[in-house]
Amino acid sequence: MKRYEKLADEIAALIRTGLLAPGEKVPSVRHASRTYGVSASTVFQAYYLLEDRGLIQARARSGYFVREHARRPLHEPQLRAGAAQATEVDVSELVFSVLGSLKDPHTVPFGSAFPSPELFPLPRLARSMAQSVRDMPSHAVIADMTEGNPDLRRQIALRYMLSGVRLPLEELVITNGAMEALNLCLQSVTEPGDLVAIESPAFYATLQVLERLKLKAVEIPVHPREGIDLDSLADSLQRLPIKACWFMSSLQNPLGASMSDAKKAALYELLQRHQVPLIEDDVYAELHYGAQPPKPVKSFDREGLVMHCGSFSKCLAPGYRVGWVAGGRHAQRIARLKLMTTISPSVPAQAALADYLQHGGYDRHLRKLRHQLESQQGSMLASAARHFPADTRVTRPSGGYFLWFEFAERVDALQLFRLALAQGISLAPGPIFSATRGFGHCARLNHGHPWTAQSEQAMQILGRIIASF
Ligand SMILES: Cc1ncc(COP(=O)(O)O)c(C=O)c1O
C-alpha cells in the first residue's frame, strides 16, 4: 500500500468513528504534512483519494471538509438482549415471497443481496475463463472435480497466509459457493432435531438451511456494532445442548457488525471450553473499508474447531458459484459429503478464478470496489438523514454494502415492504432475518449500486411511507 493510501485510510477511520464530524474542517495540508511526517504532495494525493471516495469535499479558498453525510446524523440501533429459546424454523414461504419480488429489473434494488454487477471486472474474468479453458490439460477436466483446481487452492491458501492464518492445504474444500460450504459444514456436525446457535438477526438463508435440515434455532442477540452477545451465548451454552454455532464475526449480514480481535479470541475460548464447533460465515471479509483486513475467528483456532467459509460471490464473481471452506478437523467429512451430493463446482469456473487471482489484478479491483462501496454508504446515510423520520436508527458498518434501519415500533416492515414495492422500490424487511419473526419494525437496505438521482428519489418516497405509519 502506498503512503498516501495509508494516510487516506487513517483519515477515513477518523471520519468513520466520528472523531472528524460531518461538516468539520479536515487538517490543512501543511498541518497534516507536519503531523503525519509526510510531504505536502502525499497529503494532497490522500485528500484527492478521500474526495473520490466521497468522504471529504473541497470548499473554495477554505480547504477540505468532511462531507455532510448527516447534518442530523441518525442514531445507532441498540442491542436487544433476551433469554434465547430453541425454536422450530418456518420462514421459507416468507423469504421466497420477498426474494421473488426482487426479480423485476426496473425495481430500485435496495432489497438485493448483491452489489451492482457493474462493479465487477466481468470482461477481465471472461478473458481468464477463455484463456484457462484453452490451456486446460485434458486430465484436469476430470481430476479437478475431486480435489478442486490445484492453482485455485494454492491461491486461496496464500490469501489465508497473508491474512495471518496458516492453513494446511488438506483443510481446504472448494464448493459451489459459500452456501454449499455452509450446508455441508452443518450436515457434518449435526443430526435432525439438534440445536444450533445462530445470530439474531441472521442471514435468512441460515434459517432456511436449519428448516430444511430439521434443526432447531437458538437465536443469540447481536450488538449492531460489536457482534454476538457473548454473555447470552455463554448462558445458552450452559443451559442448552447446542451442537454447533453458525456466526459471522466480521461484517455480519444483515447488521454489518464486526467483532474486535479480543472478542473473537474470547468467542473461540468459550467454544473451545464447551467443545462446540463454529461454522464461520465470512463471505464479506474482503469488503472491509479500513486498511487492515479483519481477522477471522479461524486465526485463533488451535484444534480445528472452526470451519471457515468464504466465497467469490460478493466481491468478484457472482454466478460463478465458487466458494470454499477451511474445514479444520471436519474437512474430510465435508469433502466426502460434497462428493456424495454435488461432486464439484464447475471445473472451468474454478480455472477462470485461478487464472484471474494469479494475473487479473484482484487486489487492485478489491481496493476500488471497497472505496466505491464506502462512498455509496456515505450517500445512503446522508440521504436517510435527509428523508427518514428523526427517530430512525441506522448502523454504520466498517465495510460491505448493507445498512440496517430500525424504525419507530409502529412501523410495520412487511407492510412497508409491500407499499414500497408498489412504488417500484425493493427492501429486505426485518422479519425474514428471524426464526421468531422479530424485527417487525426493521429493514435492510443495499447501497451496493452506484448512487443516482433515482436512488435519492427512492429514499424520499420511502421516507414518506415510513412517516405515514
Ligand atoms: C451471509 C451470507 N452467507 C453466505 C452467502 C452465500 O454465498 P454464495 O453466493 O457464495 O453461496 C450469502 C449470500 O447472500 C450471504 O449473504
The ligand as an ORCA input file, in Angstrom:
! r2SCAN-3c Opt
* xyz 0 1
  C     -24.066    -14.061      4.888
  C     -24.047    -14.840      3.626
  N     -23.525    -16.079      3.634
  C     -23.491    -16.815      2.514
  C     -23.981    -16.334      1.324
  C     -23.940    -17.218      0.117
  O     -22.803    -17.008     -0.635
  P     -22.566    -17.771     -2.038
  O     -23.228    -16.940     -3.101
  O     -21.089    -17.843     -2.172
  O     -23.172    -19.120     -1.929
  C     -24.531    -15.056      1.279
  C     -25.110    -14.521      0.030
  O     -26.100    -13.802      0.021
  C     -24.552    -14.291      2.458
  O     -25.060    -13.049      2.499
*
